[in-house]
Each structure stands twice: as C-alpha cells, then as structure tokens.
Amino acid sequence: MFWNRKKEAAKKAPPAAGRGVAAQENPRAAAGAGTGGARAGAAAGSSGPPSSVQFLTGDSDLDRRSVEVLLEAIARLSTVQNLDELLVDIVDRSIEIAGAERGLLILADSSASETTSGEGGLSLRVARSRGGKSISDDVRFSTSIVKRVLEQDSPVKATVQSDSDALELGRSVFDLKLRAVMCVPLSAPTNQGGGTERAARGVLYVDSKAATREFSARDLSLFAALSQHISIALENARLHLHSLEKTRLEHSLELASAIQSGLMPQIPRGLSTLDLHGWYRPAERTSGDFFDFVRAKDKRLAVIVGDVTGHGMGPALITPAAQASLRSFLRVVPDVGSAVTMLNQDLSERVEAGMFVTLLVCAIRDDGDCDVLNAGHHAPLLWRKQGGGIETVVSGGVALGIVPDGEYAPDAHVQLEHGDVMLAFTDGLIEASAKDDKESLYGEERLRETFAKLCAEGASSEAIAKGLAESALSFSGGAHEDDITLVVLRRT
C-alpha cells in the first residue's frame, strides 16, 4: 500500500522550479530531478516535516533496512534520560543515518544577541564529526539554509556542483568546500487556539565534502522522519526536567514553610499577669508576616508583629533575618527605640528598593504599663473591660527600610487594667475579601464587632485569636490573598 501511494504521489509531483538555491523540490520526486546546478528544496506545499513513510521505495530489502535503522534510532532515543547525552546521541545517529561527515544541532534563540555560532538568534548546541568525535574548533555552517528551515518549518537538502552554486548557498559553504547539505527542523506539536501547530525550535544539520556524496530525497525523508521522533524525545526530556524541577521546588517550599513555622515563638513562661497568643496563616507556602515575644534588656516583654511587603518566597527570606536581628538588638540595647533604629539601619542597607517592613512593638511590664512603637503598621485595638468599649492606640512612624538614618522611639503609652485585651494584626486580616464579592472586604468594623463580642464573653487570648481568624476566613470562604497574622495580649 505504501508503494502504491508513493508512486501516485510521484506522478503528481511538480517539476523543479529551476536552478539555484530558490529551486523547490518535492522530496518524493527529487531523485529524478536534473543534476545541473545547486539543488535545494523542501517538500512542496508542506507546512511541516514530510510524512515518515516517504522514505519507502517499494524495494522490500531497502525499505526493511530503512525501517530497521529508524526503529533502532527511536529505541535508542527512548532509553536516554540525560538531556546532554541525548543531544549528543541525536547528532551521532543523524550522521550515521545520513552517511554525512559532520552533524550539528542548532537551537533557535530569539533573545540571543551573541551565540556560540557567532550568528544572532542561532545557538550551536552540539557539533560532532563521523566516528562520534566532538568538534571543538570554530564551527561554520550555512546559516541561510538553517534560517530558511526555521522560518518554513520544512526540511531542505542542497547539492553543490560548482563554486557559483556554493556561493549561492552561502559564503560558509564555499569556504568549507561543502558538496552536500541537509537540514531538518526539530519541532513538536503544540496546542494553540484549539488546533495543533508546530513551532520550530531548532534544526538538525548534516553536511559532507565528499565529491561522490549527494543526499537523495529518500535520505531527506528518512532524516525528517527521524527528526519528528527526536522532537518528541526532546520534548519528553524537557517535560521530565520540568517535572524534576517542580518537585525540587515543592520540596524546597515545604522545607522553607516548616523552618518558618519553627521560628514562630512559644509563649514565654512565668507570665503571672499576662495571657498571650499568636496566630498566623501564609497566603502561600511561606509568609512575609511574623510575630515574636522577647524579654528585652530592661526586663519588659516586647510583643512584636511585623509585615514585609508582599507575600511568598521573597518576603519570606527577609522575615527571619528581620526577626532574628530585632530579637538580638532588644536583648543588648537599653531601650526598644534604639533596637528598632538599629534594625532600620540594617534593613535599609540590605533590602531592595521598594521593599519595606512595617513593625509594631508593644513593650509591657507585669503591672500593665505598656509603651507602643509603631513603624508604619496598623494601629492596635484595645478593649476595655470597664465599659466594654474599644480604643484605637493611635501612633505611627515610617516603615523600616525606607529612611536609612531614621530614628525610632515609642510614640504611645497605655495602661492595661485587669481584663483589658489588646489586639495587634496585619492587613491581611481586614483585607480578606468576601467569597462572593471580591470588592467587599472583611474590614475593621467587622473586626471590632467580633473582637468586642469575644472579649465580652471572657474568652482566653487563644480563643479570641482563633475566633477572629475563623470569622475572617468564614467571610472569605477560606481564601485570602495576603498573609494573616494576629496577636492577642490579655491582662489577667
């Protein structure tokens, strides 16, 4: 059946368009084309590589050997997992199948200004000679043929009969005294717009200087058939590497998340008059928020809530550094203001432009006396047991990392009486959007109502923190685009 199909196609094949590089040949009919001049061409009217059955001639012995060669090459390509090894094996197989002297694998890189080939947009990935040897010297090839194959996504072969023919194909063909060149695209099917298209990403290129070597239409068809399977093998290798990279990234994120969770503090022991609890949930695997409880040098307890701009891995890298630095400064400097000033200087030197940290530090004594330092953070809320009202602890300075020589000091003072509760939080809590309306936010009004209700019921700091988080997440359907952190401080 293949033989009959081939004969019918050969009858319909158009004649060669003429001499010169622009002449087009149908690979099925090229064997009978004239021998004068340089012959170069692709499958006429083809939008992609020719069918893999075109190398069948009707000669059972010859066709059997061709199929065996192709199947052996495909089997070999299917077993190679290492991408670099696969590329080298592809070129060596191409040289062997084509009976060429030299083989190249050239990739198209539209973003490249300079490549190993010295031609903008073309990157020479592998260069091999017959016998499985690498070519390390400066490698030249016919860029005009390569670019035509990439543009048309169709295979091309050229036979050179004279110096003028060589010059038509390119200066490199003339200088290298090449007599035969064959080039096929490496492209894999891609789904775009509901249809299947082919996007050429590189080429396989072979050539020969031997005067007796002339690549036939059968050689081109066999070579093109191999290229289709090579393209699939390359795509599979790329997807395999992508899968491995994704797995490694997932593992790294899980590890980072576990490490960050481990950095969240335990409730300090020996607090006879304070009931504390912290709660947080990242928008992604890692968080740009943090909270901490540190016994400062002046013996006061520093309750800290911080928020690095953004969320995800970038802010998560800054968070532990800022947290660790502030913890160290609070233990060695005499007051909270000096510690935050030192942290600001440190961050100003290290964070990228446009990135900053908002910070709230409440330094409280056992008797409820509390100084509040606010560096660009949301003002904390204070529920008074006597009267049941909520106060906003108004204070505020510039966020850290913006003004390198900025100086910080507590800018508000409150006295917590027995039963009073203070709430510090990040903006992810009040900016949680409704599950049915992204424009509707949880907001501070809902937060105040829920906070007052939980405090009036005499709930513990842990119950208040969890109740507020559950309220916001219920409002948003469990989704939130920013990290959520809150700390509840209750005087017992």
Secondary structure, DSSP 8 states (H G I E B T S, - for coil): -HHHHHHHHHHH------SBTT----TTTGGGS--SS-EEE--TT-SSS--TTTT--S-HHHHHHHHHHHHHHHHHHHH---HHHHHHHHHHHHHHHHT-SEEEEEEE-TT-SS-TTSSTTEEEEEEEETTTEE--S-----HHHHHHHHHHT--EEEE--SHHHHHHH-HHHHHTT--EEEEEEEEEEEEETTEEEEEEEEEEEEEE--TT----HHHHHHHHHHHHHHHHHHHHHHHHHHHHHHHHHHHHHHHHHHHHHHHS----S--SSEEEEEEEE-SSSS-SEEEEEEE-TTS-EEEEEEEESS-SHHHHHHHHHHHHHHHHHHHHSSSHHHHHHHHHHHHHHHS-TT--EEEEEEEE-TTSEEEEEEES----EEE-TTT--EEE----B--BTS-TT------EEEE--TT-EEEEE-HHHHT-B-SS-TT-B-HHHHHHHHHHHHHHTT--HHHHHHHHHHHHHHHHTT--SS-EEEEEEEE-
